[in-house]
Amino acid sequence: MSGGGTRGIGTDAGPGGSQWGEYDRLPEFSPAPGLRLRAIAGDQMMSCWNRIDPNVSLARHSHPNEQVGVIIEGAVTVTIGDETRRLTQGMAYVVPADVEHDAVTGPEGVLLIESFAPTRQGFIDLARQAHGGA
């Protein structure tokens, strides 16, 4: 199912397409080992709370979505293209569409919020499955 974002997947739907979500009510899903997400999405953009376990390496990849991340707690080393930086609480990054990137956490792991435009339908599908196929 596409369209409608995460409407009804742990969110309260409001008039005109609005949604209201709470972290504890959004279904958690894992698109890769050591990575747990909770997402809220509209039709054209989405945000995810991402918790990456300690000492996890996320494989280099790219996607057609622009991606913005903000570190909430912990630390992560992110490589975007051929530039690598260690990011800690309060730091942020932007990954342009179709640019290869990866991430590696240290012993503390990381909690970050990432936003994607357009939405990542695969993540929405995983959230729907985690919610019981709603």
N, C-alpha and C positions, 0 to 999 in steps of 0.2 A: 504494500500500500504506500503510495506517495502522496505528498501534499498534506497540509494541516500540521506539519511538524510533529511535536510530541503532544498535541492536543489530546487530553484525556489519559495520557500515560503518566499517572502520578501527579497531574496538575489539575487545578480548578479552571475550567473554561469560563471566560467572561464574554460579554457581548462584543461583536465586531471582530472576533478572532483573538482577543486578548487571552492571556494565560497567567496564572499565578502558581508558582512552585515553591516547595520547601525541600531543602536538601534531604531530610530524613524520609520524605514521601516519594522521592524520585527513585525509580528502580536502578539498582547498581548492575552494571554489566562489565565484562572484561574482553576487550577486543584483542588483547595480547597478554601473555603471561606476565604477572607483576604489575599490571595496569588495570585500575578500576575506575570507571567513569559513571557519572550521573549527569543527564543532559536535559536541557529544556530548549525547544526549537520552535521557531515560527516557520513561515513558508520560505524565507530567504536567508535566514541566519540562525545560528545556534550557539549556545554556550554550554560548556561541560566543566564540572568539577572533576579534576583528574588527580587521583592519588597513585603515585608510582612508588612501589616498594623500594627498600634499600638495595643498593648494588644491582640494579636492573639496567640492562642495555636495550634500548628500543632500536630496532633495525632501521637503517637508512631507507627512506622512502620519499615519495612525492605524491601529491594529489592536486586536483584542479581547484581546490579551495584555498583562499587566502586564510591565514591562521594567525591569531594574536594570542599570546600567552602572558599571564601575570603570575608571578610566584607569590604564594600566600605564606607558606612555611617550608622550611627545609632548603635544599639546594639541588641543582641539576646542571649538568654540563650539556649545552646545546650546540650542535653544529648546524649551521645554515649555509648551504653551498660549501665554500671552503673556509669559512670563518667559524671559530670555536670560542665560546665564552662560558665561564662558570657564572651561573645566576643564583642569587639568593633572595630572600624575602624583600618584596617591594620593587624588584626588577621586572622588566617586561621585554618581549621580543615580538617581531613580526616575521612570518614566513610568507613570502610572495607565492602565489599560485604556481604550481608545477616546479618548484625548486626543491631539490633533495635536501633532507634534513634528518637528524637523529638526535637521541638524547641518552644520557647515562647519569644515573643517580649514584650518590655516595652512600655512606653508612646511615645517613639520616633519612633517606628517601625524600619525597617532595609532595606537596599539595599545591596545585596550581589551577587556575581557571583559564580555559582556552575557549576562544570564539572562532567560528568558521563561517565564511560566506563564499559561495552559497552553502547550504546545509550539507552535511555528510549523511546521505541516505542510509548508508551501511550502519552508522551509529544509531540512527533513528530506528532501524529495523531491529538492532540488538536490544535497544531500550524496550521496544514493543514486546519482544520475546521474553525479556526479563520480567516484564509486567504481566506475563501470562497470555500474550498474544492479543492484548486489547486492541 
